[in-house]
Amino acid sequence: MNVTIFGTGYVGLVTGACLAEMGNRVVCVDVDEDKVRRLKQGEVPIFEPGLEPLVHRHAADGLLEFTTDPGPAVIRADLIFIAVGTPPDEDGSADLRYVLAVARTIGRHLQHYSVIVDKSTVPVGTADRVREAIQAELQVRSAEISFDVVSNPEFLKEGNAVVDCLRPDRIVIGSSSARAVEVLRKLYAPFNRNHDRMVVMDERSAELTKYAANAMLATKISFMNEVANIAERVGADVELVRKGIGSDPRIGYDFIYPGAGYGGSCFPKDVQALLRTATAEGYDARLLHAVETVNQSQKERLFQILSRHFQGDLKGRCIAVWGLAFKPNTDDMREAPSRTLLAALWQAGATVRAYDPEAMDEARRIWGERADLQLCASADEAVQGADALVIVTEWKVFRSPDFTRLRQALAAGVIVDGRNLYAPEVVEQAGLAYYGIGRGRSL
Ligand code: NAD
C-alpha cells in the first residue's frame, strides 16, 4: 500500500521503517529540513535499537523515502499517518498545533479517498477536530472528496520501539467507518498473523485508551515510589517488598521498580493532559494529581540523598553521574530525572562529571559548554576525581562495576544507586557508603 507519514520522530520514523519492512511504499514527511536532509543521506537522527539497518535497507530498495514536500506525498497515499508531537501546552493540556497543521495540509492536497490515521497521542475529541480541519480546507477548494479519520494510538516503547512495532501486543483502531477499518486490517495483516491483535472501538474510546494506558503505568511507578518512601522510614527494603508483591499474578513483576521518578516524552505530559481533560469536564481526578505530585518529589530524591550525606554543603563537590537518558536503550532526555538532579547540583554549587552510553550528543545539545559539566567518554572516566557517584539510568553496562576501583576513584566514597542495581552489602564491603531507593538506609 502507499503510506505517507507526517512526522519522522520516534513514532513516525519507526512506523515508516516497519511498514516498509512489510512491503509497503512509505514516504515520510517532516517540516524539519535538517532532519530530512540527514535521513536522505542515510543518517538516522535518533538512537533506537534495530532502526538504522531497517532505514538503510528500505531507503536502498526504494520503499522508504523522505521529503519536506507534503503535496505529492498526500496525493499518492492510500493511508496518511499523523505522527507529529503533541507537547504540553502552558496549562498542561496537549498542544494540538502540529496535528491540526498537518490536517490542514492534508485538506489542501487531498485528491481521492484516503484514510487519515492519527497516531499522535491526542485528547478525546481530536479525531473530530482533524476531520473538521480537513473539511474546512476542502471547502476552500470547493472539493468534494471523501475521507475517513481513524484513531490508532501508538504503544511502542522507546528503546524497544522496532520490536514493539513489528510485534505489537495490541493494535487499537478507533473508527466508525467499516471501509476505513478494512483498509487498516489489510495494512496490519502482516503484523497480525499469529493471533488477532486488533481491538476495534469508537474513536473517543481509542483516544482515551492511550491516556489510560500511560496513566496506569505512571500510577504503578508512583505507587512503588510511595512504598519506597515508606520503606525508608520504617527500615524495610522495598526490593524485597517488590518481589513479595510481584509474585501475585494480579500485581505482576513488571513496572513496579522504585527509582528516580518517571520521565520521557510521554508519561509526564500524558498524565497532565488527562488531568486537564478531566478538569475541563468538571471532574477532579485526584489519583492522577497524586501520581504527578509523587513523581515531582521523587525526581528530587537523588539530590536530597546527596545533600543529606554532605550535610547540606555540596559547594565545590564533584559528582559523577552514570546515565542521562530517561531510561536505557534510548538517547531521549526529555523530562529525564538526570535533568532535575543536575540542575539542583549546579544550584548548590557542585560540578558534574557525566556519562551515558547513547545520550552524550543530546546532552551536548541541551547544555552546551559549561564550566560545571564535564561530559566524559566512559563510565570510568566519569568517576575519576569525583566525590560521589549517582546512578540515574539503569543501563546494563552499569550493572556490575568493580567496586574496589570505584572506592579508589571516589574521593568521598559514596554511591547513590537511583535504580537499586546493587546489593548494598557488596558495595559496603568495598568500603563505600551506599544509598538506594527505599532500602531503609537513605534517611
Ligand atoms: P518527536 O518529537 O520525536 O517527532 C515529531 C516530529 O514531527 C518532528 O520530527 C517534527 O519536526 C515533526 N513535525 C512537526 N510538525 C510537522 C508537520 N506539520 N509536518 C510534518 N512533520 C512535522 O515525537 P514522537 O516522540 O515521535 O511523538 C509523536 C507522537 O506520538 C506524540 O503525540 C507522542 O505523544 C506519541 N507517542 C510517542 C511515543 C514515544 O515513545 N516517543 C510512544 C507512543 C506515542
Residues whose N, C-alpha, C, O or C-beta is under 5 A from the ligand:
A	BS01	NAD	F6 G7 T8 G9 Y10 V11 G12 V29 D30 V31 D32 A83 V84 G85 T86 Y98 A101 V102 K119 S120 T121 E154 F155 L156 K157 E158 S265
